[in-house]
């Protein structure tokens, strides 16, 4: 795969003085004096801990004491640590329960009582009437399934293998417990007007009892099945005649979960060694039938084409750049777990039934892959990119985290380049770049990539074949004696061939299902291929016999032919080569060009006119600089879209307006007794006069911000906050989760922390701040802060949040990277809020 470039933003280096740099192993990377001090401190702390551990051992040997004393002390210390951890865990669980009582109760009830999804999601409806219909119709469904298994499935199993010729279902009973629908969500406004889309959350815990005889005396059976998943049902097209719906399509967007209780000889499959294998095999069968891109279709009128229902063109293509990961958990240990090593991480990626596995990076907690994968997307929103990280081991690979991303977000944003936090693990992040490609039928948009990426997509619908020869010998005899030879007709056998179709474009090979004992097989399957060079590549179609892999017919279709076809589509019967005299195959091939769409432009609102006020005199000849009366256009454009988008939530618009006004006219509204080179600003002068925090005052015009920030034209980043009120404890809880895409203050990123004030309290003792996260533009804090307040008092407060750049030494430049003001009077704080907030610097001015 093609490699991707480094995605880190770069900025000017800071804190590196003359003669204070250090080269590491001959590289060009430089270390500042602060970094050298930090490394020395870490080394001294490590040396001190080592002395603390090994000095008692040395003292024991020096005094001639027994080693048993050392072992006893180690056991006592281990017991104390375990006991301490157990107590802290109990206390932490109790505190977490008090803070998140509603969430924890709902989660426990959901897991213990199997509560329906409509309890948790207001847009999911409770459908008791459907469950009553299913309960009433379940016995008849069992009768239908018994006929299906005995008449069709049993015959297919017997034909699939010579050893299964006596396979027989002896008992088929689907029990009394019907399938349940725990919730249903209907889409009407988000889809086409001629269709209705339903998402059904199904849950089946049935008392199924099925017995079969494989071959005397070998028996097999199933007694109990659990199946859970989300089934999407599409009613299309809506028509003006009875039955009002042209057809019904249903499928699983993601693979459902399955548990089976085996009986008979297959009871061996219940053992841990085989249970996952057996269930995974059955899930692959279900995926081949009912998991995207495969669909089950029931046409209700003759005018509906089954191929368009079962295999519509995909929504688009997503290109995933797997770049790197960081802060992964170390799973490898040495010396019986006493010494922690690193991990050998690799990644599994999956969209629908298409799966990839990355290369393994040996002994690295911050691996770099730079690999690219392409996926066809059939439903967006709906389908997800499923990403899992593992540590490769000789016995069993250790889990390192997962992340699921709805591809509807990629379709909406067109391009994403982010760090995603891994779930199900203590820490770890993965860096992905995702691009959305639309499918167009305009040949002029064709642009072949020099990096080996796909430039087009080919969708093939395999319908059927006719007059296939029995085997390769019959083809040879026909060619030897002539196509219409009397001898060939007399020697022709009545048996029909087993056949499947193999499609290939270069090294990409896909196979259809096998149709048994039929010279006119019907497959009705769809396939998708990525195309890299339309002029030279061709689709190779081979009809084969499954037992001997012999060819029954060949077809070569150049892809350049599709460029000149109507709608870039070919739908016809093709005469097979090296086959029977009248052997044909019917298929439909559609070519689509991959086109990059630019992200939708952000709407920039013009700022409201600000009244011009006389500015204060400065130390430059008694004249105020020209930039004082108004903000720069870039600063206004950077902050106002956020106000327009988030004003309903009650935070950014009011904050930016207040900040802007106080920046522009703070000298007029609130004269400051401080020297002229320092000016205070705040929202409606809520700052107390006797305690001014360093984050609440700014320096004068030329040195208020670092030059890099003053010259920055784009966004300063975003911060993810969770704010809620714990009613029982009467506390306001603020969770500072993380930031993303922060302004990079140096080549290695930014040493950032978050400062909080609950206005109007702005003294030093009321200030709260997180720990410093070094050398990253996507810091993850996960820190919680509490304020003791009554609910009514909270509604009259505002939360002032600032992301700052940590500096080792005093400087006259401001530390702010971005700010957010949240007005609780405009929020339902009892319900809480969790979202990303745009960081702004409303008082930023260009240097004169």
N, C-alpha and C positions, 0 to 999 in steps of 0.2 A: 504494500500500500504506500501511497505517497505520504511523505512526511509533512507535518505542519510546522510553521515557524513558531518562535517564542512569542507568547501572547502577553507578557508582562508589560505594563506601561512603564515608561522611563521618565525620569525627572532629573533635575539638577542635583548633584551631590552636595550634601550638607555636612557640616561639622568636621571637615577635613582641613586641618591647618597645614602651614608649611612645615616640612620636616616631621609630620606626625603620621605619615602613611607607612604601611608595612605590606610587603609583597609575600604571598603565600605560595611556596613551592614553585617559584619562578613564574607564576601567572601574573596577569596584568590586574587582577583584582586588588583593591586597596582597602585597608582597614583603618578606620578613624581611631583617634585616641580613646574615645568612649568605648569602642568595640574591644580594643586591647585591654582596657581596664576591666571590662565585663568578663573577658576570657580569663584574665588573671584571677579575678575573684572566684569564678567557677572552679578553676584549678585548685585554689587554696581551700575552697569549701570541700571539694572532692578529697583532697589530701587530709583535711581535718576529719572527715567522716571515716576515712580508711584508718587513721591513727586511733580513732575512738573505738573502732571494731577490733583491730588487731592488738592494741596495747594490753587489754586484759588477758589475751592468749599468751603474749610474751611474759606478762607478769606472773601468770600461773606457772609457766615453765621455769622462770627465774627463781621463784620461791619453792620449786619442787613439789607443787601440789599435783593432785591427780587430774587427769583430763575429764573425769566425771564432773568436776565442779564447772568446767566450761560448758559441758553438755547440759548440766542442770540450769545454768544461767540462760543458755539459749532457749531451753524449753520454757522457762519462766517468762522470758521476753516475748516468745512466740505466743504463749497463752495470753499474756497481757494484751498484745496487739489484737489477737482474735477477739478477745472479750470486749476490747474498746471499740473495734469495728462493729461488733454485733450491737452494742449499746447505741453507737452513733447511727447505725442503720435503723434501729427501732425508733429513735428520736426523730430522725429525718423522715421516716415514713409517717409518723404521727403528724409532724409539722406539714408535710406535703398533703396529707389528707385534709387537714384543716384549711390549707390554702386553696386546694383544688377539690373541695368536697363534691361539688356537682359533677365535675368531669369524672372523678374516680367512681362515684356511685353509678353513673351511667355506664361506664366501662365495665364494671363488675356485673351489673345487671345484664348487660348485653352478652357477656361471656357465660354467665351462669344460667340465665333464663332464656337465652337465644331470642332477645327482643328484636322486633322487626325494625327495618331501616327507617320506616316512616316515623318512628319515635324520635329519631335523631336528626332527620333531615326534613325540613318543612316542605320542600318541593317534591318529596316522595309520598305518594298517596297510599292509604290503607285500602286494600281491595278484598274485603271479607267475602263479598259476593262471588268473586272468582274462585276463591278457595272452596266455597260451598258447592259451586258447579263442579269443580274438580273432584270433590268428595263424592258427589252423586254419580259422576261419570267414571270413577276409577275402576269399578269392576268391569265395565265394558272396555276400558282401555287395556285391562289385563287380558281380556279375550282377544283383542286385536293383536297384542304383542305375542300371545301364544301362537296364533296363526302365522304371524310374521316369522317367528323363530323356527317353527316346525316346517313351514312350507318353503321359505326362501333362504334364511340363514343356514339351516341345516343342509340344504342342497349345496350352497356355496362352500361350506366347510368341507363337505365330502369331495368336491371337485378340486379343492385347493391342494390336496396332498393324497398320494396313494395310500398312506398309512391311516387316513381318516375316512376310508370308504364306508365304515360301519358306524360312524358318529351318529348318535341319536339323542334327542332331548326326551328324557323320560318323565320329567315333571317341570311344569312352568306355572308358577304362581307369584303374582306381583303383590300379594298381601293386601291388608286392609288400610294401611297408612298411605294416604295419597301425597302427591307432590304439593308443596305449599309455596305460595308467592308471598314473600314477606314485605314487599313494597313494589310500587310501580311508579315510574316517572315518564310523563308524556312530553314529547317535543312537537310543538306545532308551529311556533313562530320562528324557531331557529332553522327550519328545514324548508324544502320546496312546498309550495301550496298544494301540490298533487300527491303528497305522501304524508303519512303519520308514522312517527317513530316512537316506540315504546321500549323502555328498559325495565326488565323484570328481574328482581332479585329472587332467585329460586333456591329452595332448600328442600332436599329430599333425604329423609332418614327412614327408609322403607324396610319392611320385613319381607324382602324378596326371598323366594325359595325356588331355586332352579337346579335341577339335577340332570346330568347327561352321562351317557356311556360312550367313552372314547373308543375303546376296544376291549372286549371282555378279557379279563375282569377289571379293567381300569375304569374308574368312575371319576367324575369331576362335578363340581357344583359351587353355587354361590348362595349364601344365606346372610343377607343383610348388606345394604349398600347405602353409603352416605355421599351425597353429591351437592355441592354448593357453588354458585356462580351467578354471574349477571348475563341474562339472555336478552339480546336486542331483537325486537320484532319490528319489521317494516311493512306497513300496509301501503302498497303502491301498484299501479297508479289509481288514484281516485277517479271514478268515472260517473257519468250521469245515468247509467242504467243499472239494473239489478245484476250482481249483488253489491254494487257501489264500489267495490274494491277489485282491481284486476288480478291481484296476487298477494301472497303472504310470503315474506322472507324472514328467516330467523337464524341466528348464529350467536356464538359466544365471542365477545370482543377479546377476552383473555381466557386462558385455559382455566376451567373450573377445578376445584379441589375434589378429590375422589378417594374414598376409603372402601375397601371390599373385604368381606369376611368369607374366606374360601372354605369349602368342605371337600370331602372325598380325598382323592390323591392330590388334588390341588391345594389341600390344606398346608402342604409344604410351603406354599407361597406366602403364608402368614408369618413365616419366620423372618426375623430382621434382615437376613441376608437377601431374601427374595421379594419381600413385600414392596419395597420401593421400585424394584425392577418390573414386577408385574403391573403395578398401578401406572408406572410411567409408560409401559407398552400400551395399555388400554387408553391412557390419555393421548398418546400419539394417534391412536385410531380415531378417537373422538375429534382430535384436532384436524385430522384429514377430512372429516365430514362436516364439522360444525364450528370450527374456530377460524377466524379470518386468516386468509382470504377465502376460505371455503364457507359455503352457505347452503342451507336447506331451503328449497323453494317449492311452493304449492301454487301453480297458476290456477286462477278461477275462471278465466275466460280464454278463448282460443286465440285472441289477437295478441296476447302477451308473449314475447319471445323469452324462452327460458334462459338463453345465454346472457341476455341483458340483465335478467333478474339475478342469476347466480353469480355472474362474473362481470359486474359493471367496471368501468375504468376506475383505477385508483384515484384518490384525491390529490396525491402528489408524491414526492420523494423527499426524504430527509437524509442529509449527509451528516454523519456524526464523526467529528474529529476527537478521538480519545487522546488527549495531550499528556496529562500527568496526574499525579495524586500527591498528597502531602499529609504528614502527621498520622500515618497509618499505625495500627496497633501491632506491636511486636508479638508474634505468636511462637516463634522458635525459641526454645530454651535449652540450656546446657546444665550439666552437673545436677541432674534430677530436678530441674526447675529452679535451682538456686541462682543461676546466672541467666539473664534475659538476653537473647540475641536480637535478630531482626526478623523479617519476613521475606518470602519469595512471592510477591503479589502478581496475580494475573486477573483479567476482567472477562466476565461473560456478559454479552449484550444480546438482547432479544427483543424483537418486535413481531408479535404474532407467532407464526411458526418458523420464522427465519432467525437463526442463531449464529453467533460468532464467538470466538475465543481469542483473546489477545496473546501476545508472547509473554513469557514469564521473565520478570526482572529479578535477578538473584540478589538476596541480602540487601534490600533497600526499602526504607520506610517512606521515601520520597521519590517514587519511580517515575520515569518518563518513557512513554510509549511512542507518541507521535504516529498513531495509526488512524486510518480512515475507513469507515464502513458506510454502506448505503443501504437504506431500507425503503421498501415500497409501503406507503401509508394508504390504507383503505377507508378508515374512518377517523376523522379528526374534527372535533374532539372525540375521544373515546379510546383509541389505541394509545398505548404507553410504551415508552422506551424503558425496558427493565434491565437494570445494570446491577451486577453483583461482583464483588471483589472477593478473592480467595487467596489464601497462602498455600502454595503448592508443597505438599509433603509426600513422602513415599507411601504412607498408609492411607490417611484420610485428610483431604484438604480442609484447612481451617477457614471459617467465615470471617471476612474482614469488613463487611458492611454492604448495604444495598441502597439504591436510589431509583425511584420510579418517576418518570417525567411524562406528563400528558402531552402528546404531540400536537394537541390543539394550541398550546402555548407557542410552540415553534411556528406553527402556521400563522398565528396572529402576529408575532414579532418578526417573522421572516428570518432573523438571524440572532443567535444567542451565543455569548462567549462569557461563561461564568464558572465560578467554583461552586459545586453542589455539596452540601454536607451529607455524609453517609449516615444511614439510619440503621438501627439494630446493633450498634457498636458504640464504644465510649467516645471515640474521636476519629477523625479522618475526613478528608475532602477529596473530591475528584474534579478535575478541570476538563470541561467539555466545550467544544465549539460546534454548534448545530446550525445548519443552513436548510431552508425550505425551498424546494424547486417545484414550480407548477408545470403541468403537462399541457403543451400547446401543439396544435396541428399545422403550424406555419413553418414550412421548410426554410424560410429565410432567417429564422431565429437559430438555425443550427450553428453551433460553435464547438468544435472539437477541442478537448483539453489536452495540453501537452504534459500534464502531470499524471496521466493514466486514469483520470476520473471519467465516469460515464457522461455521455452527451445526450443520450436518448434512452427511452424505455420501450421495450416491445412486449405487448400483451397478446398472448396466443390462447384462443379458445378451441379446444379439441372436441369435435362433435362426435363423429362416427367414421366407420370405414365399411366398405362393401366388397364382397367377392374376394376375400382373402384366400390365398392358397393354404393347404393344410400344413405343409412344411416346405423346407428348402428342396427336398427331393422332387416334389411335384413341380416346382419351378424349373428344375434342371430337366426333367422329362419333357415339359412343355417346350422348352427351348431346343431340346434335342430332336424331338419328333415334329415340331411345328405347333403353332398355337391351336390349330383346329384339327389336329391329328385324331383319327378314329381310335388309334391305340391309346392316346393320352386320355380320351374320354372314357374308354373302357376300363383303364387302370385307375381312374380317379376314385378315391375312397370316399365313403359317405361321412366319415368322422370329421368334425369341425375343429379348427385350431384354437389353442389358447394364445392370447396375444396381449401385448402392451406396447406403448409408444414411447420412444426415447427421443427427447429434443435436446439439441446441443448448439451452442454458439461458442466456438473455440473450446475452452476448458470447462465452461459452465454447462453441466448436464443435469437434466430433470426428467423424471420418469412418471408415467401415468400408472393408474391401477391396472391390474390384470383382469381381463374378461375371459371367462372360461367357456370352451366348447361353443364357439360362435364364429361363423365366417363373416357375419355382418355386425361386429361389435359396436357398442355404444358406450362411450366414456363420459362425455359431458364434463370436462375438467378444464380449468384455466391455469395458465402459467405466465410468469413475468420474467423478463430478462433485461439486464442492463447492457446497453450498446455503447461501444467506445469508438468504433469507426464504421459508419454506415456504408461507405463506398466499398470496403473490402470484406466485411463480415457477412456471413450468410447463416440462415437457419437450416440446420440439418435435421430431418425427420426420418426416423427409422422405426418401422414396425417389426417387432421381434417376438420370438417364441420364448416364454420364460424358462422352460426346462433346459433347452440346449443353447439358448441365447443366439439362435440362428435368425437371420434376417428374412422377413416376409415381404419387405418392400422398402424403398428409399425415396425420399423427396428432398431436394435442395432448393431453398427459396432465398435468392439474394435480397438483402435488405434494401439495396438501392432501388429495387422495383417498387417498394412502398412509397418512396418519395414522390413518384410521379402518379401515384394512384389517387383516386378521389377520397378525400378526408384521410389520406395516408392509411387506408384500410383495404385489405384483400379478404373477401369472404366468398369462397367457392369450393367446388370439388376438384381435387388434383389427382391426376393419373400417377400411380406409383410406378417407379422404375424397379427393374429386377424383381418383378412380382408377376401375378397372374395377368391374363389378357385384359380383363376388365376390372382389375383391382383399383379402387379409388379410396381416397381419404378426404373427408370434409373438415376444414378448419377455417378459423377466422384469425387473421393477424392484423394488429393495429399498432402503428408506430407513433410515438409522441416525443416531442423535443423537450428536454429539461431546460427550464428557463428560470433564472434567478429574478425574484421580485424584490424591489427595494422596500425597506420598511416604510410604513405610512408616515408622512411628515407630521411632526408635532405642531399643533395649533399654537401659535404665539399671539397672545393677546396684547394689545397696546396698553401700557400702564395708564391709570387715571392721571389727569393733569395735576401737578403739584404746584401749589401757590408759591411764587418766588418770595423768599424772605431775605432780608439783608444778612449776610454772613458775618461772623465775628472777625476781627482783625487778627492777623497772625504776625509772627516775628519777621516776615519778609516785607519790610518797607510799609507795613500797615495795610497791605492789600491781600484779599482772599484769593486763592487760586481759582482759575476759571472752572475747574471741575467741581467746585463745592456746591453750586446751586442744584445740580441734578446728578443722577446716577449715569454711569456709562450705559450705552444701549445694550452691550453684551450682558451686563449684570441684570438689567431689567428683563431681557429675554430669557435668561437662565432661571429666574425665579418666578415669573408670572405664569408659565404653563402649569407649574405645580399648584399654584393657587387656584387656577381654574378647575383643575382636575380634582382637587381635594378639599375644596371649600365646604362641601357638604359634610365632611367629617369634622370640621371645626378646628383645623389646626393651621394649615400653612398660610391661607390668605390673610387671616387676622394678624398672624405673626409677622409676615413680610411687610404688611402695610404699617404696622406699629414700628417695626424696626426701621423701615425706610423713612418714616416721618421723624423718628427720633434721631436718625443719622443726619438727616438734612437740616433739621431745625432744632437740634437739642440745645444749641447755645442760646437760641431765642426763648425756648420754653423753660429751660432749666439752667440758668447761669451757674457755672461751676467756680468755686473759689480756688480750684487747683491751678497750677501754672498753665500757660497757654499751650504748651506742647503736649498736654494730656487732657483728654475730654472724656466724659462719662456718657454712656448711652444705656437706655433700658426701655421697657415697655411702660409708658405712662409714669415714669419716674418712681418705680416701685422699689428702687434700691435704697437701702437704709443709709443714712448720712454718716454713721459712725463705723461702719464695717463694709468695706469695698473689697470684694474678691477680685483676684487678678484676672479672672476670666470675664469680668464685667466692665473693664475699662480698656480703652484703645489709645494707641499713640498717635501722633499727629500725621499730617497728610503724607509726607514722603515715605515714612517708615511704618505705616500702620500694618501692612501685610508684607510678607516676603515678595520679592520681585516675581518669583515663579507663579505665585498665586495671583498677583495683580495682572500678570500677562496671560493667565489661563482663560480660555474661551469656552470650554465645555462644562460638563456637570462635575460637581465636587463629590458625588457619590450618593449612597442611600444608607439608611440605618433601619434595622428591623426591630420594632419595639412591641411589647405586649403590656398593656396597662389594664388593670382590673381592680375591683374593690372587694375585699374579703369581708362580708357582712358580719360574720360571727366574731371575727377578731377585730373588726373596726380598723382595718389597715388598708391603705392604698399601696398596691404592689405594682412595681415597675420592673419588668424583665428586659434587660438589654441583651438581645440575642446576638446580633452580628451586624456587620457593615459589609458593603460590597462596592467595588469600583471606586474606592476612595482616591483622592488626588495623591499622586505619588510624590513625596517630598524628597526622595533621594533615589539613586539608582537601584537600591535594594528594597524599595518600598517605603513604608511609613511606619514609625513607631507611634501608634495611636492609642488614645484612651477616651472614655466618654465621661463628661461631667454633667451632673444634674442639679437643678434648683427647682424647688416647688415655690413659685412666686406667691406672695411677696417676700418670703424668707430667703435672703441672699447673703447672710453672714458666713464666715468661715465654718462655723460649727454646723450650719445647715447644708453645706456642700457635700455631695456624694459623688464618688468617681469610681470607675472600674480600674482593674489592673491594666498595665501597658502591654499591648500586643506588638511585638517588634517585627520589623522588616516584612510587612504584608500590607496589601491594599484591600484584602478581604478578611479582616479580623473576625474571629468568633469569640465573643465574651462569655455569654451564658451566665450572667450575673444578675442577682435579684436584689432589689432595694425596697425597703418598707418605710411608710410614713404613717404615724399615728394620727388619724384624723377621723372626724365624723363624716358621714356621707354627705350631709348638707354643706359642710365646710369645704369638702372636695370640689363641689360644683362651683364654688367661687374662686377656685385656684387655677393656675396655669403652670404647666410643666415646661421648664426651659432646659433643652437638651443641646449640648455642644460636643462635637467630636474635635479633639485637639491633637496636635502633634507634640509628643513629649520631647523635651530638650534637656541636655545634661547641664548646660550652663545658662546663665541669665542672658537674655537678649532683649533688645528694644522692639523686636518684631513680634507680631501677634502669633499665638499658637493655634488659632482657630482654623479648622479645615471646613467646617460646615455647621449649621445650626438648624434647630426645629423648635417651634413653639406649639404646644398642644393646649387648647382651651377646653377645659372640662365642662364648661357651661353649655357647650354645643354637642356633648357626647352623652350617651347613656352609659355612664361609667359602671353601673351595676352589671351590665352585660359584658363590658370590657371591649377591647379593641386589639387586634393583632394585624399588623400590616407593615409595609415598607414606606418610609418617609423620605422624601427628597431633601437633601442637604443644600442649604443656600447660605450665601454671605451677602445679605441685602445691603450692607454698608460699604461694599467693595467699590473702590474708585480707581480709575486709572491714574498713574502718576503723571504729573503735569509736565 
